[in-house]
Amino acid sequence: MNTSKKFAVWILGMGIIASATTSCDKKTANNDRQDSANNGKVKLSSEPLEPAFRHDGTLWVLNDDDTTALFRTEFAKSKTEITRGMMYRSSMDQDMAMLFFMPGGDRPQSFWMKNTIVPLDIIYINSDHEVVSIQANAEPYSERSLPSGQPASYVLEIYGGEAAAQGIGIGTKVYWSDKL
């Protein structure tokens, strides 16, 4: 290769290198600005995404053999579902509910509101489908224990205040089925 061709290739190569270096410098500058905005730390979200409501079935409430309320219900049966419950959900409709199938049959139960954003009524239900106790309007984010007081096999969570609004009390019968 003659000298002029070598010089042309060298110039072309230097142009490519300069272009690549400028592009890298811009990316580095952008990253530096982002890092300085985050004090040099990479910001990762520690909260999981909000779980979508899963309509597994329908739950109905009976007082004196009369249906007083119906709820679209998500069933929590696995250990993971029971542990997560209504955590991280920023809203719920008044006709939504979550029913927990607690292992071990009728026994004392206790829930809390850690990472739970919306107020809930926590309703404890025994194996005869009777409400045995209610923790009304449980405070969002509270880590205070909310015990059943009586043995229960199921726990129903509905929007705070709905138990009173729907006439749900001690002795009320609660039944459910797959989607209707």
C-alpha positions as CSV (number, residue, x, y, z in Angstrom):
1,M,0.0,0.0,0.0
2,N,1.4,3.4,-0.9
3,T,1.9,6.2,1.6
4,S,-1.2,8.3,0.6
5,K,-3.5,5.2,0.9
6,K,-1.9,4.4,4.3
7,F,-2.5,8.0,5.4
8,A,-6.2,7.9,4.2
9,V,-6.8,4.7,6.0
10,W,-5.2,6.2,9.1
11,I,-7.4,9.3,8.9
12,L,-10.5,7.2,8.4
13,G,-9.6,5.0,11.4
14,M,-9.0,8.0,13.6
15,G,-12.4,9.4,12.6
16,I,-14.1,6.2,13.6
17,I,-12.2,6.1,16.9
18,A,-13.0,9.7,17.6
19,S,-16.7,9.1,16.9
20,A,-16.8,6.1,19.1
21,T,-15.0,7.9,21.9
22,T,-17.4,10.9,21.7
23,S,-20.4,8.5,21.9
24,C,-18.9,6.7,24.9
25,D,-18.1,10.0,26.6
26,K,-21.8,11.1,26.2
27,K,-23.0,7.8,27.7
28,T,-20.6,8.1,30.6
29,A,-21.6,11.7,31.2
30,N,-25.3,10.7,31.2
31,N,-24.5,7.9,33.6
32,D,-22.5,10.2,35.8
33,R,-25.4,12.7,36.0
34,Q,-27.8,9.9,36.9
35,D,-25.4,8.5,39.5
36,S,-24.9,11.9,41.1
37,A,-28.7,12.4,41.2
38,N,-28.8,9.1,43.2
39,N,-25.7,9.8,45.2
40,G,-23.8,7.3,43.2
41,K,-26.2,4.5,44.1
42,V,-28.2,2.3,41.7
43,K,-31.8,2.7,42.7
44,L,-33.7,-0.6,42.8
45,S,-37.3,-1.0,43.9
46,S,-37.7,-3.1,46.9
47,E,-41.5,-3.3,46.6
48,P,-43.0,-5.9,44.2
49,L,-45.3,-4.8,41.5
50,E,-49.0,-4.5,42.6
51,P,-50.6,-7.9,42.2
52,A,-53.7,-7.9,39.9
53,F,-57.0,-9.0,41.3
54,R,-57.7,-12.6,40.4
55,H,-61.4,-13.5,40.3
56,D,-61.4,-17.1,41.5
57,G,-65.0,-17.3,42.8
58,T,-68.0,-15.7,44.3
59,L,-68.7,-15.4,48.0
60,W,-72.1,-14.7,49.5
61,V,-73.2,-13.7,53.0
62,L,-76.4,-15.0,54.6
63,N,-78.3,-13.5,57.5
64,D,-81.4,-15.4,58.5
65,D,-81.4,-17.4,55.2
66,D,-81.4,-14.2,53.1
67,T,-78.4,-13.2,51.0
68,T,-77.2,-9.8,52.1
69,A,-74.0,-9.4,50.1
70,L,-72.0,-10.9,47.2
71,F,-68.3,-10.5,46.7
72,R,-66.0,-11.2,43.7
73,T,-63.4,-13.2,45.6
74,E,-59.7,-14.1,45.2
75,F,-58.7,-17.3,47.0
76,A,-55.5,-17.5,48.9
77,K,-54.6,-21.2,49.4
78,S,-50.8,-21.6,49.1
79,K,-48.4,-20.5,51.7
80,T,-47.1,-17.7,49.4
81,E,-50.6,-16.4,48.7
82,I,-51.6,-16.5,52.4
83,T,-48.4,-14.7,53.4
84,R,-48.7,-11.9,50.7
85,G,-52.5,-11.5,51.0
86,M,-53.6,-8.0,50.1
87,M,-50.2,-6.4,50.5
88,Y,-49.0,-3.8,47.9
89,R,-52.5,-3.3,46.5
90,S,-53.3,0.4,46.2
91,S,-57.0,0.0,45.8
92,M,-59.9,-2.4,45.7
93,D,-63.6,-2.2,44.8
94,Q,-66.2,-2.6,47.5
95,D,-67.4,-5.8,46.0
96,M,-63.9,-7.5,46.0
97,A,-62.7,-9.8,48.7
98,M,-59.9,-12.2,49.5
99,L,-60.6,-15.5,51.2
100,F,-57.8,-17.3,53.0
101,F,-58.0,-21.0,53.4
102,M,-55.9,-21.5,56.6
103,P,-54.2,-24.8,57.2
104,G,-55.0,-26.9,60.3
105,G,-58.7,-26.4,60.6
106,D,-60.4,-24.4,63.3
107,R,-57.7,-22.8,65.5
108,P,-56.7,-19.3,66.7
109,Q,-55.7,-17.1,63.8
110,S,-54.0,-13.7,63.6
111,F,-53.4,-11.2,60.8
112,W,-51.6,-7.9,60.5
113,M,-51.6,-5.0,58.0
114,K,-47.9,-4.8,57.1
115,N,-47.5,-3.4,53.6
116,T,-51.3,-3.3,53.2
117,I,-52.3,0.1,51.7
118,V,-56.1,0.0,52.0
119,P,-58.1,-0.3,55.2
120,L,-59.7,-3.8,55.6
121,D,-62.3,-5.6,57.6
122,I,-60.7,-8.9,58.6
123,I,-63.4,-11.5,59.2
124,Y,-62.7,-14.8,60.9
125,I,-64.9,-17.8,59.9
126,N,-65.0,-21.2,61.4
127,S,-65.4,-24.6,59.7
128,D,-69.3,-24.3,60.0
129,H,-69.1,-21.2,57.8
130,E,-70.0,-18.9,60.7
131,V,-68.4,-15.6,61.4
132,V,-66.7,-15.9,64.8
133,S,-65.0,-12.4,65.0
134,I,-64.3,-9.3,63.0
135,Q,-61.4,-6.8,63.1
136,A,-63.1,-3.8,61.6
137,N,-61.3,-1.0,59.7
138,A,-57.8,-2.4,60.3
139,E,-55.3,0.3,60.0
140,P,-53.1,0.3,56.9
141,Y,-49.4,-0.5,57.3
142,S,-49.9,-1.5,61.0
143,E,-47.9,-4.4,62.3
144,R,-50.2,-4.8,65.3
145,S,-51.5,-8.3,65.7
146,L,-55.2,-8.7,64.9
147,P,-56.2,-12.0,66.5
148,S,-59.4,-14.0,65.8
149,G,-60.3,-14.5,69.5
150,Q,-62.1,-17.7,68.5
151,P,-60.9,-20.7,66.4
152,A,-61.3,-20.1,62.7
153,S,-60.5,-22.0,59.5
154,Y,-61.0,-19.2,57.0
155,V,-60.2,-15.5,57.0
156,L,-62.1,-13.0,54.8
157,E,-60.7,-9.6,53.9
158,I,-63.0,-7.0,52.5
159,Y,-62.8,-3.2,52.2
160,G,-62.8,-1.4,55.5
161,G,-66.3,-0.7,56.8
162,E,-68.1,-3.1,54.5
163,A,-68.8,-5.6,57.2
164,A,-71.0,-3.1,59.0
165,A,-72.5,-1.7,55.8
166,Q,-73.5,-5.2,54.7
167,G,-74.8,-6.4,58.0
168,I,-72.0,-8.9,58.6
169,G,-71.7,-9.8,62.3
170,I,-70.9,-12.7,64.6
171,G,-73.0,-15.7,63.6
172,T,-73.4,-14.5,60.0
173,K,-73.1,-17.4,57.5
174,V,-70.5,-17.2,54.7
175,Y,-70.4,-19.4,51.6
176,W,-68.3,-19.5,48.4
177,S,-67.9,-21.3,45.1
178,D,-65.8,-21.1,42.0
179,K,-66.6,-18.3,39.6
180,L,-70.3,-17.8,38.9
